């Protein structure tokens, strides 16, 4: 890890920009490595992730690792994957689940961190917030459209639905995702990680 990246991660982990809007003291969750070729961009930490400091340490993470067909050890090895959510801290509870990621995080930290990760070749955009931010004008009106058009965003991006158990209905309504997208996702990740 370069001195620049170490300094930057210290700044990220000490960030209190949106502290007044959070239900708990800020605890930014990020894992990055210079060698990683895949970046996982999710929404924001869950309460469990906030408590443990380990991203995707919940049911959503289990399903995501199944989609990627990689084990926990590989998933958390920063030589293979970097993990940076749109909102780095737990945003709090809403009426139907967690609140959206805080809007301050990604514009402030993502460009700076990505500038220090030259090996990233694929960004997995998990959920609508990551897709809107990274796809910009190319973003479709719905997450489903983005995921259906996944091939048009390669080789840089691959949009995915959130692997949350709450998305079970979406997965049932869209069987093509697990039939077509997941095998292609696994193949691309396997190529990049050289496992």
Buried (B, 14 or more C-beta within 10 A) or exposed (E): EEEEBEEBBEEBBEBEBBEEBBEEEBBBBBBBBBEBBBBBBBBBBBBBBBEEBBBBBBBBBBBBBEBBBBEEEBBBBBEBBBBBBBBBBBBBEEEEEBBBBBBBBBEBBBEEBBEBBEBBBBBBBBBBBBBBBBBEEEBBEEBBEBBBEBEEBEEEBBBBBBBBEEBEEBBEEBEEBEEBBBEEBBEBBEEBBEE
